[in-house]
């Protein structure tokens, strides 16, 4: 009788434990659903805030551009700025380089300051993060104040691109007299600048606005190849070949940066293996050999080898020397 009572008591406790576990599981599910809803609503709120901030930034940019145009018209007319409705049909705006910086004995900011702040944002967050509002915040200035120096984002991009080109220009006293050494200096500085500012490949092609430092770069390139005694067509070709090599190598380097750091994903490696197993790629199979893993690792290390740039540049210059250097 005692054993039966003990067994019933044990079963009752088990049922109670099971019911308690079920209640705990349901409570956890409720909590998880509530947390999921909170996360979802938080994400929605953050998206709404981000879109609102974008609209504010766009509105500030449009307002700032209107103010800048009004200021420019007033400066030309020698009178106070007028409302856009009274403005005549506008002529194309001159390049920023033709316009003097705001006149003041001690201006609060310079175009160089603005370009540097914009570069810092682009380098840290990507070019799309750059806005007049963010640049103004980094400088500790009002957004509208910035439009006294830069009329719109296209002008800001022109300043940024020219600031990058400033890093390409070799200090005049350091440029070598030997053509090969000089081109190597220019190529190395170009590569370093492009590596430091990855975003430049997104936007430099959208610019199309020449700047003073871009002109200095071309002047130095002409100075570098002058000892070769080339005609105009040959000069353009040699300078263009070096620029093309640096630009192409740097672009590929940026595109493969994550691949160099993390390697190929398991899915890509698996795809590679399955394709090789078909026998349709005999040369690739021979290249990798039997130890696929080891050869693959070697290939990834080779692609990440920074000295590849120097070797490729040296081969290009060897070809130029063989064809054009005085015998």
N, C-alpha and C positions, 0 to 999 in steps of 0.2 A: 504494500500500500504506500509506503514511504517512497519507494523507488518510482512508482507511478506518478506520485505528486511531484517528485523532483524532476521527472522527465517532462511533465506538463509545464512546470515552472520554467524549465530551460527553453522549451518551445515558445512559450509566451514571451520570454525575454528576447528570443531570436526575432519573433514577429515584430516586437516593439523596436528592436534595433533596425530591422529592415524598413519599417515605416519611418523611423527617424532619418535613416539614410535617404529614403525617397523624398522626404520633406526637405532635407538639406540640398539634395540634387535639384529639386524644383526651385528652391530659393536661389541656388547658384545660377540656374538658367535665367531666372528673373533678373538677377543682378547683371549677368552678362548681356541680356537683351537691353537692359537700361543703360549699361555702359556703352553698348554699340550705338544706341540712339543718341546718347550724349556726344560720342565721337562724331557721328554723322552730322548732328546739328552744329557741332563746333567747326567741322570742316566746311559746312555750308556757310556758316557765319564768316569764317576766314576768307572763303572765296568771295563772298559779298563785299567784305572789307577791302580785299585786294582789288576787285573791280571798281569799287568806289574810289580808291586811291588812284587807280589808273585814270579814271574819268577826271578826278581833280587835277592830276598831273597834266593830262591833255588840255584841260581848260586853262590851266596856268600857262602852258606852252602857247596856246592860241592867243590868250590875252597878252602875254609877253611879246609875241611877234607883232601884234597890233600896236602895242606901245612903242616897240622898237621902230616900226615903220613910221609912226607919227613923229617920233623924235627925229628921225632922219629927214622927213619932209620939213619939219620946223627948222632944222639946221640949214637945209638948202635954201629955204625961203627967208631965213633970218628973223622969223617970228615965232609965236607960241605954237605948240602942237595943236592940231585941230582934229576933230572927229573924223573917222574913216568915211562917213557919208559925204563929207565935203571934199574928199580927196579926188584928184584927177586920176585918169587911167595911169597905172604905175608902169614905169619902165623896168626892165630886168635889173635886179640889184647887182651892184658891182661886187667882185670878190672881196672877201674880208681883208685880204692883204692890201687892197687899195684904200682902205678906210683907216684913219688914225684911231688909236686907242683913246678912250675918254680923256679929255685934257684936265689935268690937275697936277698941282705941285707934288702931291703925295697921294696918288690913286690907291684906293683900298685894295685893289686886286689888279692883276695883269693877265693878259691872255695866256702867258706861260703858267701862271697859277691855276687858271681854269683848266687848261689842257692836262696839267699834272693831276689835278683832282679827278678829272674824268678818266684818265688812264688807270688810276688806282681803283676806281669803281669797276671798270671793265675787266681789269686783271683779276680782281677778287670775285666778282659776281657774274661776269660775262657782259658782252656789249649791250644786250637787251635791257640790262638793269640800269643803264646810264640814262639819266633824265636831267633836265635843267634843275628840277627841284632837288634831286640828290646831290648834284654838283654844288648847288648853292648851300645846302646843309653842310657838306664837307668843308666848305670854305667859311662857314659861319656868316653867310650873307643871305639877304632876302632874294627870293627867286626873281622878282621883278628887277632887282638891282643888276642881276647877271645879264639881262637883256640890253643894258647899256654897253656891254662889251661884246656880246655874241647875240646876233639877231634871231637865230633859229637853230634847230638841231643839226641841219646840214653844215652850218658854219662851225658848230661844235665838233662835228666829225672831221672837218677840214683841219681844225686845230689839233685834234687827236692824231690824225694821220701824219701831220707834219712833225708832231712831237716824237712819233716813232721814228720818222726819217732822221730826226736830229741825233738819235742813237746810232744810226747807220753811218753818219758822216764821221770820217776819221779826223781827229784834231790836226790842223794844217801842219803843225811842226812835226807831227809823227808820220805823215804819209811818206812811204819809202820812195826813193828815186828809181829803183829797179822796177820794171813793169810787172814782173811776176810777183814780187813781194807786195807791191801796192795793191794788185788785184786780190791777192790773198787776204790782205788786211780788210779791204772793203767787203769781201765775201764773208769773212768771219764775223764782222760787226753786223752785217745784214742778218746772218743766221742767228746771232745772239738776240737781236732785236725781235725777230719773228718768234723765236722760242719764248721770249719773255712776255710777249703779248699775243697769245694764241688767237684771240678774237679778231685779230687784224684780217684773217683770211675770210671772215664772214662779211666784213664791211669795206675793206680797202678798195674792192672792185666797184662799190657803189659810189665812191667818192668822185673820182675823176677830176678833182680840183687840185691843180699843182700848187705847191707851197714853196717857200724859200729854201727849206732844207731838202726837199726833193730836187730843186735846181742845184743845190750844192753837191748833192750826191752825183748827179749827172756830170757836173763840172769836174769832180774828183775822178770819176771814171774816165773822162776824156784825158785828164792829166796823167792817169796811170798808164794808159796805153800809148801815149804820145811817143815814147822811145821806140815803139815798133815801126813808126813811119808808115802807118796804114792810110789808105784812102778813105773817103767818107763811108762808103758801103761796108768795107772791111771793119772799120771802127765800130759802126753800129752792130755788126754781126758779132764781133768778139765781146763787146760789152753786154749785148743781149744774151749771148750764150751763158755768160757767167751769171747774170741776173736770173735767167731761166732755171739754171741748175740750183741756185740757192733757193729760189722761190718754190720750185717743185719739191726739192728735198725737204724743206721746212714744212710745206703743206702735208706731205706724206707723213712726216714725223708727228705732226699734230694729230692727224687722223689715226695713227697707230699708237698714240701715247698710252691709252688705256690697255690696249693689247699687250704692249711692252710690259706694263706694270702688273697685269693680272693673268696674262696668257690667254689662250683660246678657251672658250667654255667647253665642258665635257660633251655637249651636243655637237659642237663644231668638230671636235676631235673624232667623235663617233662617226659623223658624216664622212670625214676624210678617210677613215679606216674602211668604211663600207664601199666607198667609191673605188679605192685602190684594190679592194678584193674582187672587183668586177673584171680586172685585167685590161680595162680600157685605157689605162695610163701607165704604159710600161716604163717611160722615162722617169716619171715621178717616183714609181716604185723602186727603180734602180737607184735613184738619188737618195731615197730614205733608207734603202737596204732592209735587212731583216730586223734590226733593232730600231723599230719605228720611234719608240719613246725617247731613246737617247738622241737620235738624229733630230727629232722634233725639238727637244730642249736646246740642242746646239744651234738650230736655226733661229729659235727665239732669242737666244743670247747674242747671236750675230746681228739680228735686226736691231737689238737694243744697244749695240756697240757704238758709242759716240764718235769713235775715230773713223767710222765709215765716211763721214762728211769730208774729212781731210783727205782721205784716200781718193774719193771721187773727184774732189776739186783738183787734186794733183794730177790725176789722169787727164782731166779736161785741159788744164794748163799745159801739160806735156804735148797734147795735140796742137794747141795754139802755137806753142814754141816751135814745134816741128815744122809747121806751115809758114809762120810769119817772122820768127825771130831772125835777125841778121846772122848769116853764116860766117 
